[in-house]
Amino acid sequence: MTEKEKMERGEWHDANFDEELLAQRAKAEALCYDFNMAKPGSDAQLDALKSLLDTDLPQGLTVLSPAYFDYGSKTSFGEGCFVNHGCYFMDGGSITFGGNVFIGPFCGFYTASHPLKAKDRNLGLEKALPIVVGDNCWFGANVSVLQGVTIGSGCVIAAGSVVTEDLPDNVVAAGVPAVVKKAIEQ
C-alpha cells in the first residue's frame, strides 16, 4: 500500500519523506503562490484556484488571498462560500464545506495529527482525518478546527475558538476547546 493510500484511509503514513506526497504538496504550494500573487478577482487568480482545487469552482465561491492549502484537491466548497484573508487548509484528509459557509480571517482547518512519541514523529508519521462542515455556518476570525471534526449546519463559531469535537446543527460554540454556548432558533 502506498503512503498516499494510507493517508486516504486515515492511517499512519509518511507525510514528510514520501516522494509522491512531497511532489503533490510542492505542486499545491506553487499554485497557492500563483493564486496569492495574482491580481484579486482576475482570471489568473481564478484559474490558479480552479487548478488548486482540481474542480470547477462552485457558483458564488469567494476566496480572498492569501490562502494556503497543503494539497488543494482534498478541499471542497459548496455554493456561496466566502473565505476571508489568511486562511489555511491542512488537507491531508478531506475538508468538505456545505453551501453558504462564511470563514473569517486567519482561520485554520487541520486534518493532520502526529504521534506523541518523538521517535515516531521524527519518522515523518502523521494521520489525517476528514473535517466536514454543514451548510450556513459562520466562523469568526482565527478559529481552528481540528482533525476528524464534523460541524452541523447553521453553526456559529466564535472568534478564537478551537473546535476539537463534533458540533450539532444550529448552535453557537466558543472557547478553547469550543463548547456549545446556546442553540440558535431557526
Contact map, one row per residue, 1 for C-alpha under 8 A:
111011000000000000000000000000000000000000000000000000000000000000000000000000000000000000000000000000000000000000000000000000000000000000000000000000000000000000000000000000000000000000
111111000000000000000000000000000000000000000000000000000000000000000000000000000000000000000000000000000000000000000000000000000000000000000000000000000000000000000000000000000000000000
111111100000111001001000000000000000000000000000000000000000000000000000000000000000000000000000000000000000000000000000000000000000000000000000000000000000000000000000000000000000000000
011111110000100000011000000000000000000000000000000000000000000000000000000000000000000000000000000000000000000000000000000000000000000000000000000000000000000000000000000000000000000000
111111111000000000000000000000000000000000000000000000000000000000000000000000000000000000000000000000000000000000000000000000000000000000000000000000000000000000000000000000000000000000
111111111111100000000000000000000000000000000000000000000000000000000000000000000000000000000000000000000000000000000000000000000000000000000000000000000000000000000000000000000000000000
001111111111100000000000000000000000000000000000000000000000000000000000000000000000000000011000000000000000000000000000000000110000000000000000000000000000000000000000000000000000000000
000111111110000000000000000000000000000000000000000000000000000000000000000000000000000000011000000000000000000000000000000000010000000000000000000000000000000000000000000000000000000000
000011111110000000000000000000000000000000000000000000000000000000000000000000000000000000000000000000000000000000000000000000000000000000000000000000000000000000000000000000000000000000
000001111111000000000000000000000000000000000000000000000000000000000000000000000000000000001000000000000000000000000000000000111000000000000000000000000000000000000000000000000000000000
000001111111100000000000000000000000000000000000000000000000000000000000000000000000000000000000000000000000000000000000000000110000000000000000000000000000000000000000000000000000000000
000001100111110000000000000000000000000000000000000000000000000000000000000000000000000000000000000000000000000000000000000011110000000000000000000000000000000000000000000000000000000000
001101100011111000000000000000000000000000000000000000000000000000000000000000000000000000000000000000000000000000000000000111100000000000000000000000000000000000000000000000000000000000
001000000001111111000000000000000000000000000000000000000000000000000000000000000000000000000000000000000000000000000000001111000000000000000000000000000000000000000000000000000000000000
001000000000111111001100000000000000000000000000000000000000000000000000000000000000000000000000000000000000000000000000000111000000000000000000000000000000000000000000000000000000000000
000000000000011111001100000000000000000000000000000000000000000000000000000000000000000000000000000000000000000000000000000110000000000000000000000000000000000000000000000000000000000000
000000000000011111100100000000000000000000000000000000000000000000000000000000000000000000000000000000000000000000000000000100000000000000000000000000000000000000000000000000000000000000
001000000000011111111100000000000000000000000000000000000000000000000000000000000000000000000000000000000000000000000000000000000000000000000000000000000000000000000000000000000000000000
000000000000000011111110000000000000000000000000000000000000000000000000000000000000000000000000000000000000000000000000000000000000000000000000000000000000000000000000000000000000000000
000100000000000001111111000000000000000000000000000000000000000000000000000000000000000000000000000000000000000000000000000000000000000000000000000000000000000000000000000000000000000000
001100000000001101111111100000000000000000000000000000000000000000000000000000000000000000000000000000000000000000000000000000000000000000000000000000000000000000000000000000000000000000
000000000000001111111111110000000000000000000000000000000000000000000000000000000000000000000000000000000000000000000000000000000000000000000000000000000000000000000000000000000000000000
000000000000000000111111111000000000000000000000000000000000000000000000000000000000000000000000000000000000000000000000000000000000000000000000000000000000000000000000000000000000000000
000000000000000000011111111100000000000000000000000000000000000000000010000000000000000000000000000000000000000000000000000000000000000000000000000000000000000000000000000000000000000000
000000000000000000001111111110000000000000000000000000000000000000000110000000000000000000000000000000000000000000000000000000000000000000000000000000000000000000000000000000000000000000
000000000000000000000111111111000000000000000000000000000000000000000000000000000000000000000000000000000000000000000000000000000000000000000000000000000000000000000000000000000000000000
000000000000000000000011111111100000000000000000000000000000000000000010000000000000000000000000000000000000000000000000000000000000000000000000000000000000000000000000000000000000000000
000000000000000000000001111111110000000000000000000100000000000000001111000000000000000000000000000000000000000000000000000000000000000000000000000000000000000000000000000000000000000000
000000000000000000000000111111111000000000000000000000000000000000011110000000000000000000000000000000000000000000000000000000000000000000000000000000000000000000000000000000000000000000
000000000000000000000000011111111100000000000000000000000000000000000000000000000000000000000000000000000000000000000000000000000000000000000000000000000000000000000000000000000000000000
000000000000000000000000001111111110000000000001101100000000000000000000000000000000000000000000000000000000000000000000000000000000000000000000000000000000000000000000000000000000000000
000000000000000000000000000111111111000000000001100100000000000000111000000000000000000000000000000000000000000000000000000000000000000000000000000000000000000000000000000000000000000000
000000000000000000000000000011111111100000000000000000000000000000000000000000000000000000000000000000000000000000000000000000000000000000000000000000000000000000000000000000000000000000
000000000000000000000000000001111111110000011001000000000000000000000000000000000000000000000000000000000000000000000000000000000000000000000000000000000000000000000000000000000000000000
000000000000000000000000000000111111110000011101100000000000000011000000000000000000000000000000000000000000000000000000000000000000000000000000000000000000000000000000000000000000000000
000000000000000000000000000000011111110000001000000000000000000011100000000000000000000000000000000000000000000000000000000000000000000000000000000000000000000000000000000000000000000000
000000000000000000000000000000001111111000001000000000000000000000000000000000000000000000000000000000000000000000000000000000000000000000000000000000000000000000000000000000000000000000
000000000000000000000000000000000111111101011000000000000000000000000000000000000000000000000000000000000000000000000000000000000000000000000000000000000000000000000000000000000000000000
000000000000000000000000000000000000111111011000000000000000000000000000000000000000000000000000000000000000000000000000000000000000000000000000000000000000000000000000000000000000000000
000000000000000000000000000000000000011111001000000000000000000110000000000000000000000000000000000000000000000000000000000000000000000000000000000000000000000000000000000000000000000000
000000000000000000000000000000000000001111101100000000000000000000000000000000000000000000000000000000000000000000000000000000000000000000000000000000000000000000000000000000000000000000
000000000000000000000000000000000000011111111100000000000000000000000000000000000000000000000000000000000000000000000000000000000000000000000000000000000000000000000000000000000000000000
000000000000000000000000000000000000000011111110000000000000000000000000000000000000000000000000000000000000000000000000000000000000000000000000000000000000000000000000000000000000000000
000000000000000000000000000000000110011001111111000000000000000000000000000000000000000000000000000000000000000000000000000000000000000000000000000000000000000000000000000000000000000000
000000000000000000000000000000000111111111111111100000000000000000000000000000000000000000000000000000000000000000000000000000000000000000000000000000000000000000000000000000000000000000
000000000000000000000000000000000010000011111111110000000000000000000000000000000000000000000000000000000000000000000000000000000000000000000000000000000000000000000000000000000000000000
000000000000000000000000000000000000000000111111111000000000000000000000000000000000000000000000000000000000000000000000000000000000000000000000000000000000000000000000000000000000000000
000000000000000000000000000000110110000000011111111100000000000000000000000000000000000000000000000000000000000000000000000000000000000000000000000000000000000000000000000000000000000000
000000000000000000000000000000110010000000001111111110000000000000000000000000000000000000000000000000000000000000000000000000000000000000000000000000000000000000000000000000000000000000
000000000000000000000000000000000000000000000111111111111000000000000000000000000000000000000000000000000000000000000000000000000000000000000000000000000000000000000000000000000000000000
000000000000000000000000000000100000000000000011111111100000000000000000000000000000000000000000000000000000000000000000000000000000000000000000000000000000000000000000000000000000000000
000000000000000000000000000100110000000000000001111111000000000000000011100000000000000000000000000000000000000000000000000000000000000000000000000000000000000000000000000000000000000000
000000000000000000000000000000000000000000000000111111100000000000000001111100000000000000000000000000000000000000000000000000000000000000000000000000000000000000000000000000000000000000
000000000000000000000000000000000000000000000000011111110000000000000001100000000000000000000000000000000000000000000000000000000000000000000000000000000000000000000000000000000000000000
000000000000000000000000000000000000000000000000011011111000000000000000100000000000000000000000000000000000000000000000000000000000000000000000000000000000000000000000000000000000000000
000000000000000000000000000000000000000000000000010001111100000000000000000000000000000000000000000000000000000000000000000000000000000000000000000000000000000000000000000000000000000000
000000000000000000000000000000000000000000000000010000111110100000000000000000000000000000000000000000000000000000000000000000000000000000000000000000000000000000000000000000000000000000
000000000000000000000000000000000000000000000000000000011111100000000000000011110000000000000000000000000000000000000000000000000000000000000000000000000000000000000000000000000000000000
000000000000000000000000000000000000000000000000000000001111100000000000000000110000000000000000000000000000000000000000000000000000000000000000000000000000000000000000000000000000000000
000000000000000000000000000000000000000000000000000000000111110000000000000000111000000000000000000000000000000000000000000000000000000000000000000000000000000000000000000000000000000000
000000000000000000000000000000000000000000000000000000001111111000000000000011111100000000000000000000000000000000000000000000000000000000000000000000000000000000000000000000000000000000
000000000000000000000000000000000000000000000000000000000001111100000000000000011110000000000000000000000000000000000000000000000000000000000000000000000000000000000000000000000000000000
000000000000000000000000000000000000000000000000000000000000111110100000000000000111100000000000000000000000000000000000000000000000000000000000000000000000000000000000000000000000000000
000000000000000000000000000000000000000100000000000000000000011111100000000000000011110000000000000000000000000000000000000000000000000000000000000000000000000000000000000000000000000000
000000000000000000000000000000000011000100000000000000000000001111100000000000000001110000000000000000000000000000000000000000000000000000000000000000000000000000000000000000000000000000
000000000000000000000000000000000011000000000000000000000000000111110000000000000000111000000000000000000000000000000000000000000000000000000000000000000000000000000000000000000000000000
000000000000000000000000000000010001000000000000000000000000001111111000000000000000111100000000000000000000000000000000000000000000000000000000000000000000000000000000000000000000000000
000000000000000000000000000010010000000000000000000000000000000001111100000000000000011110000000000000000000000000000000000000000000000000000000000000000000000000000000000000000000000000
000000000000000000000000000110010000000000000000000000000000000000111111000000000000000111100000000000000000000000000000000000000000000000000000000000000000000000000000000000000000000000
000000000000000000000000100110000000000000000000000000000000000000011111000000000000000011110000000000000000000000000000000000000000000000000000000000000000000000000000000000000000000000
000000000000000000000001101110000000000000000000000100000000000000001111111000000000000001110000000000000000000000000000000000000000000000000000000000000000000000000000000000000000000000
000000000000000000000000000100000000000000000000000111000000000000001111111000000000000010100000000000000000000000000000000000000000000000000000000000000000000000000000000000000000000000
000000000000000000000000000000000000000000000000000111100000000000000011111100000000000000000000000000000000000000000000000000000000000000000000000000000000000000000000000000000000000000
000000000000000000000000000000000000000000000000000010000000000000000011111100000000000000111110000000000000000000000000000000000000000000000000000000000000000000000000000000000000000000
000000000000000000000000000000000000000000000000000010000000000000000011111110000000000010100111000000000000000000000000000000000000000000000000000000000000000000000000000000000000000000
000000000000000000000000000000000000000000000000000010000000000000000000111111000000000000000111100000000000000000000000000000000000000000000000000000000000000000000000000000000000000000
000000000000000000000000000000000000000000000000000000000100100000000000001111101000000000000001111000000000000000000000000000000000000000000000000000000000000000000000000000000000000000
000000000000000000000000000000000000000000000000000000000100100000000000000111111000000000000000111110000000000000000000000000000000000000000000000000000000000000000000000000000000000000
000000000000000000000000000000000000000000000000000000000111100000000000000011111000000000000000011100000000000000000000000000000000000000000000000000000000000000000000000000000000000000
000000000000000000000000000000000000000000000000000000000111110000000000000001111100000000000000001110000000000000000000000000000000000000000000000000000000000000000000000000000000000000
000000000000000000000000000000000000000000000000000000000001110000000000000011111110000000000000011111100000000000000000000000000000000000000000000000000000000000000000000000000000000000
000000000000000000000000000000000000000000000000000000000000111000000000000000011111000000000000000111100000000000000000000000000000000000000000000000000000000000000000000000000000000000
000000000000000000000000000000000000000000000000000000000000011100000000000000001111101000000000000001111000000000000000000000000000000000000000000000000000000000000000000000000000000000
000000000000000000000000000000000000000000000000000000000000001110000000000000000111111000000000000000111100000000000000000000000000000000000000000000000000000000000000000000000000000000
000000000000000000000000000000000000000000000000000000000000001111100000000000000011111000000000000000011100000000000000000000000000000000000000000000000000000000000000000000000000000000
000000000000000000000000000000000000000000000000000000000000000111110000000000000001111100000000000000001110000000000000000000000000000000000000000000000000000000000000000000000000000000
000000000000000000000000000000000000000000000000000000000000000001110000000000000011111110000000000000001111000000000000000000000000000000000000000000000000000000000000000000000000000000
000000000000000000000000000000000000000000000000000000000000000000111000000000000000011111000000000000000111100000000000000000000000000000000000000000000000000000000000000000000000000000
000000000000000000000000000000000000000000000000000000000000000000011101001000000000001111100010000000000001110000000000000000000000000000000000000000000000000000000000000000000000000000
000000000000000000000000000000000000000000000000000000000000000000001110000000000000000111111000000000000001111100000000000000000000000000000000000000000000000000000000000000000000000000
000000000000000000000000000000000000000000000000000000000000000000001111011000000000000011111110000000000000111100000000000000010000000000000000000000000000000000000000000000000000000000
000000110000000000000000000000000000000000000000000000000000000000000110010000000000000001111100000000000000001100000000000000011000000000000000000000000000000000000000000000000000000000
000000110100000000000000000000000000000000000000000000000000000000000000010000000000000001111110000000000000001100000000000000011110000000000000000000000000000000000000000000000000000000
000000000000000000000000000000000000000000000000000000000000000000000000011100000000000000111111000000000000001000000000000000001110000000000000000000000000000000000000000000000000000000
000000000000000000000000000000000000000000000000000000000000000000000000011100000000000010101111100000000000101000000000000000000111100000000000000000000000000000000000000000000000000000
000000000000000000000000000000000000000000000000000000000000000000000000001110000000000000000111110000000000000000000000000000000111100000000000000000000000000000000000000000000000000000
000000000000000000000000000000000000000000000000000000000000000000000000000111000000000000000011111010000000000000000000000000000001111000000000000000000000000000000000000000000000000000
000000000000000000000000000000000000000000000000000000000000000000000000000011101000000000000001111110000000000000000000000000000000111100000000000000000000000000000000000000000000000000
000000000000000000000000000000000000000000000000000000000000000000000000000011111000000000000000111110000000000000000000000000000000011100000000000000000000000000000000000000000000000000
000000000000000000000000000000000000000000000000000000000000000000000000000001111100000000000000011111000000000000000000000000000000001110000000000000000000000000000000000000000000000000
000000000000000000000000000000000000000000000000000000000000000000000000000001011100000000000000111111100000000000000000000000000000011111000000000000000000000000000000000000000000000000
000000000000000000000000000000000000000000000000000000000000000000000000000000001110000000000000000111110000000000000000000000000000000111100000000000000000000000000000000000000000000000
000000000000000000000000000000000000000000000000000000000000000000000000000000001111000000000000000011111010000000000000000000000000000001111000000000000000000000000000000000000000000000
000000000000000000000000000000000000000000000000000000000000000000000000000000000011100000000000000001111110000000000000000000000000000001111110000000000000000000000000000000000000000000
000000000000000000000000000000000000000000000000000000000000000000000000000000000011111000000000000000111110000000000000000000000000000000011100000000000000000000000000000000000000000000
000000000000000000000000000000000000000000000000000000000000000000000000000000000001111100000000000000011111000000000000000000000000000000001110000000000000000000000000000000000000000000
000000000000000000000000000000000000000000000000000000000000000000000000000000000000011100000000000000111111100000000000000000000000000000111111000000000000000000000000000000000000000000
000000000000000000000000000000000000000000000000000000000000000000000000000000000000001111000000000000000111110000000000000000000000000000000111100000000000000000000000000000000000000000
000000000000000000000000000000000000000000000000000000000000000000000000000000000000000111100010000000000011111000000000000000000010000000000001111000000000000000000000000000000000000000
000000000000000000000000000000000000000000000000000000000000000000000000000000000000000011100000000000000001111100000000000000000000000000000001111000000000000000000000000000000000000000
000000000000000000000000000000000000000000000000000000000000000000000000000000000000000001111110000000000000111110000000000000011110000000000000011100000000000000000000000000000000000000
000000000000000000000000000000000000000000000000000000000000000000000000000000000000000001111000000000000000011111000000000001111000000000000000011000000000000000000000000000000000000000
000000000000000000000000000000000000000000000000000000000000000000000000000000000000000000000000000000000000001111100000000001110000000000000000001000000000000000000000000000000000000000
000000000000000000000000000000000000000000000000000000000000000000000000000000000000000000000000000000000000000111110000100011100000000000000000000000000000000000000000000000000000000000
000000000000000000000000000000000000000000000000000000000000000000000000000000000000000000000000000000000000000011111101100011000000000000000000000000000000000000000000000000000000000000
000000000000000000000000000000000000000000000000000000000000000000000000000000000000000000000000000000000000000001111101100000000000000000000000000000000000000000000000000000000000000000
000000000000000000000000000000000000000000000000000000000000000000000000000000000000000000000000000000000000000000111111100000000000000000000000000000000000000000000000000000000000000000
000000000000000000000000000000000000000000000000000000000000000000000000000000000000000000000000000000000000000000111111110000000000000000000000000000000000000000000000000000000000000000
000000000000000000000000000000000000000000000000000000000000000000000000000000000000000000000000000000000000000000001111111000000000000000000000000000000000000000000000000000000000000000
000000000000000000000000000000000000000000000000000000000000000000000000000000000000000000000000000000000000000000111111111110000000000000000000000000000000000000000000000000000000000000
000000000000000000000000000000000000000000000000000000000000000000000000000000000000000000000000000000000000000001111111111111000000000000000000000000000000000000000000000000000000000000
000000000000000000000000000000000000000000000000000000000000000000000000000000000000000000000000000000000000000000000111111110000000000000000000000000000000000000000000000000000000000000
000000000000010000000000000000000000000000000000000000000000000000000000000000000000000000000000000000000000000000000011111110000000000000000000000000000000000000000000000000000000000000
000000000000111110000000000000000000000000000000000000000000000000000000000000000000000000000000000000000000000000000001111111000000000000000000000000000000000000000000000000000000000000
000000000001111100000000000000000000000000000000000000000000000000000000000000000000000000000000000000000000000001100001111111100000000000000000000000000000000000000000000000000000000000
000000000001111000000000000000000000000000000000000000000000000000000000000000000000000000000000000000000000000111100000100111110000000000000000000000000000000000000000000000000000000000
000000100111100000000000000000000000000000000000000000000000000000000000000000000000000000000000000000000000000111000000000011111000000000000000000000000000000000000000000000000000000000
000000110111000000000000000000000000000000000000000000000000000000000000000000000000000000111000000000000000001110000000000001111100000000000000001000000000000000000000000000000000000000
000000000100000000000000000000000000000000000000000000000000000000000000000000000000000000011100000000000000001100000000000000111110000000000000001100000000000000000000000000000000000000
000000000000000000000000000000000000000000000000000000000000000000000000000000000000000000001111000000000000001000000000000000011111000000000000001110000000000000000000000000000000000000
000000000000000000000000000000000000000000000000000000000000000000000000000000000000000000001111000000000000101000000000000000001111100000000000111111000000000000000000000000000000000000
000000000000000000000000000000000000000000000000000000000000000000000000000000000000000000000011100000000000000000000000000000000111110000000000000011100000000000000000000000000000000000
000000000000000000000000000000000000000000000000000000000000000000000000000000000000000000000011110000000000000000000000000000000011111010000000000001111000000000000000000000000000000000
000000000000000000000000000000000000000000000000000000000000000000000000000000000000000000000000111010000000000000000000000000000001111110000000000001111100000000000000000000000000000000
000000000000000000000000000000000000000000000000000000000000000000000000000000000000000000000000111110000000000000000000000000000000111110000000000000011100000000000000000000000000000000
000000000000000000000000000000000000000000000000000000000000000000000000000000000000000000000000011111000000000000000000000000000000011111000000000000001110000000000000000000000000000000
000000000000000000000000000000000000000000000000000000000000000000000000000000000000000000000000000111000000000000000000000000000000111111100000000000001111100000000000000000000000000000
000000000000000000000000000000000000000000000000000000000000000000000000000000000000000000000000000011110000000000000000000000000000000111110000000000000111100000000000000000000000000000
000000000000000000000000000000000000000000000000000000000000000000000000000000000000000000000000000001110010000000000000000000000000000011111010000000000001111000000000000000000000000000
000000000000000000000000000000000000000000000000000000000000000000000000000000000000000000000000000000111010000000000000000000000000000001111110000000000001111100000000000000000000000000
000000000000000000000000000000000000000000000000000000000000000000000000000000000000000000000000000000111110000000000000000000000000000000111110000000000000011100000000000000000000000000
000000000000000000000000000000000000000000000000000000000000000000000000000000000000000000000000000000011111000000000000000000000000000000011111000000000000001110000000000000000000000000
000000000000000000000000000000000000000000000000000000000000000000000000000000000000000000000000000000010111000000000000000000000000000000111111100000000000111111100000000000000000000000
000000000000000000000000000000000000000000000000000000000000000000000000000000000000000000000000000000000011110000000000000000000000000000000111110000000000000111100000000000000000000000
000000000000000000000000000000000000000000000000000000000000000000000000000000000000000000000000000000000001110000000000000000000010000000000011111010000000000001110000000000000000000000
000000000000000000000000000000000000000000000000000000000000000000000000000000000000000000000000000000000000111100000000000000000010000000000001111110000000000001110000000000000000000000
000000000000000000000000000000000000000000000000000000000000000000000000000000000000000000000000000000000000111110000000000000011110000000000000111110000000000000010000000000000000000000
000000000000000000000000000000000000000000000000000000000000000000000000000000000000000000000000000000000000001000000000000000001110000000000000011111000000000000001000000000000000000000
000000000000000000000000000000000000000000000000000000000000000000000000000000000000000000000000000000000000000000000000000000000111000000000000111111100000000000111100000000000000000000
000000000000000000000000000000000000000000000000000000000000000000000000000000000000000000000000000000000000000000000000000000000011110000000000000111110000000000001110000000000000000000
000000000000000000000000000000000000000000000000000000000000000000000000000000000000000000000000000000000000000000000000000000000001110000000000000011111010000000000111100000000000000000
000000000000000000000000000000000000000000000000000000000000000000000000000000000000000000000000000000000000000000000000000000000000111000000000000001111110000000000111110000000000000000
000000000000000000000000000000000000000000000000000000000000000000000000000000000000000000000000000000000000000000000000000000000000111110000000000000111110000000000001110000000000000000
000000000000000000000000000000000000000000000000000000000000000000000000000000000000000000000000000000000000000000000000000000000000011111000000000000011111000000000000111000000000000100
000000000000000000000000000000000000000000000000000000000000000000000000000000000000000000000000000000000000000000000000000000000000000111000000000000111111100000000001111110000000000100
000000000000000000000000000000000000000000000000000000000000000000000000000000000000000000000000000000000000000000000000000000000000000011110000000000000111110000000000011110000000000000
000000000000000000000000000000000000000000000000000000000000000000000000000000000000000000000000000000000000000000000000000000000000000011110010000000000011111010000000000111000000000000
000000000000000000000000000000000000000000000000000000000000000000000000000000000000000000000000000000000000000000000000000000000000000000111010000000000001111110000000000111100000000000
000000000000000000000000000000000000000000000000000000000000000000000000000000000000000000000000000000000000000000000000000000000000000000111110000000000000111110000000000001000000000000
000000000000000000000000000000000000000000000000000000000000000000000000000000000000000000000000000000000000000000000000000000000000000000011111000000000000011111000000000001110000000000
000000000000000000000000000000000000000000000000000000000000000000000000000000000000000000000000000000000000000000000000000000000000000000000111000000000000111111100000000011111100000000
000000000000000000000000000000000000000000000000000000000000000000000000000000000000000000000000000000000000000000000000000000000000000000000011110000000000000111110000000001111100000000
000000000000000000000000000000000000000000000000000000000000000000000000000000000000000000000000000000000000000000000000000000000000000000000011110010000000000011111100000000011110000000
000000000000000000000000000000000000000000000000000000000000000000000000000000000000000000000000000000000000000000000000000000000000000000000000111010000000000001111100000000001100000000
000000000000000000000000000000000000000000000000000000000000000000000000000000000000000000000000000000000000000000000000000000000000000000000000000111000000000000111110000000000000000000
000000000000000000000000000000000000000000000000000000000000000000000000000000000000000000000000000000000000000000000000000000000000000000000000000011110000000000111111000000000000000000
000000000000000000000000000000000000000000000000000000000000000000000000000000000000000000000000000000000000000000000000000000000000000000000000000001110000000000001111101000000001000000
000000000000000000000000000000000000000000000000000000000000000000000000000000000000000000000000000000000000000000000000000000000000000000000000000000111010000000000111111000000000000000
000000000000000000000000000000000000000000000000000000000000000000000000000000000000000000000000000000000000000000000000000000000000000000000000000000111110000000000011111000000000000000
000000000000000000000000000000000000000000000000000000000000000000000000000000000000000000000000000000000000000000000000000000000000000000000000000000011111000000000001111100000000001111
000000000000000000000000000000000000000000000000000000000000000000000000000000000000000000000000000000000000000000000000000000000000000000000000000000000111000000000011111110000001111100
000000000000000000000000000000000000000000000000000000000000000000000000000000000000000000000000000000000000000000000000000000000000000000000000000000000011110000000000011111000001111100
000000000000000000000000000000000000000000000000000000000000000000000000000000000000000000000000000000000000000000000000000000000000000000000000000000000011110010000000001111100111110000
000000000000000000000000000000000000000000000000000000000000000000000000000000000000000000000000000000000000000000000000000000000000000000000000000000000000111111000000000111111111100000
000000000000000000000000000000000000000000000000000000000000000000000000000000000000000000000000000000000000000000000000000000000000000000000000000000000000010111000000000011111110000000
000000000000000000000000000000000000000000000000000000000000000000000000000000000000000000000000000000000000000000000000000000000000000000000000000000000000000111100000000001111110000000
000000000000000000000000000000000000000000000000000000000000000000000000000000000000000000000000000000000000000000000000000000000000000000000000000000000000000011110000000001111110000000
000000000000000000000000000000000000000000000000000000000000000000000000000000000000000000000000000000000000000000000000000000000000000000000000000000000000000011110000000011111111000000
000000000000000000000000000000000000000000000000000000000000000000000000000000000000000000000000000000000000000000000000000000000000000000000000000000000000000000100000000011111111100000
000000000000000000000000000000000000000000000000000000000000000000000000000000000000000000000000000000000000000000000000000000000000000000000000000000000000000000000010001111000111111000
000000000000000000000000000000000000000000000000000000000000000000000000000000000000000000000000000000000000000000000000000000000000000000000000000000000000000000000000001111000011111000
000000000000000000000000000000000000000000000000000000000000000000000000000000000000000000000000000000000000000000000000000000000000000000000000000000000000000000000000001110000001111100
000000000000000000000000000000000000000000000000000000000000000000000000000000000000000000000000000000000000000000000000000000000000000000000000000000000000000000000000011100000001111110
000000000000000000000000000000000000000000000000000000000000000000000000000000000000000000000000000000000000000000000000000000000000000000000000000000000110000000000000011100000000011111
000000000000000000000000000000000000000000000000000000000000000000000000000000000000000000000000000000000000000000000000000000000000000000000000000000000000000000000000010000000000001111
000000000000000000000000000000000000000000000000000000000000000000000000000000000000000000000000000000000000000000000000000000000000000000000000000000000000000000000000010000000000000111
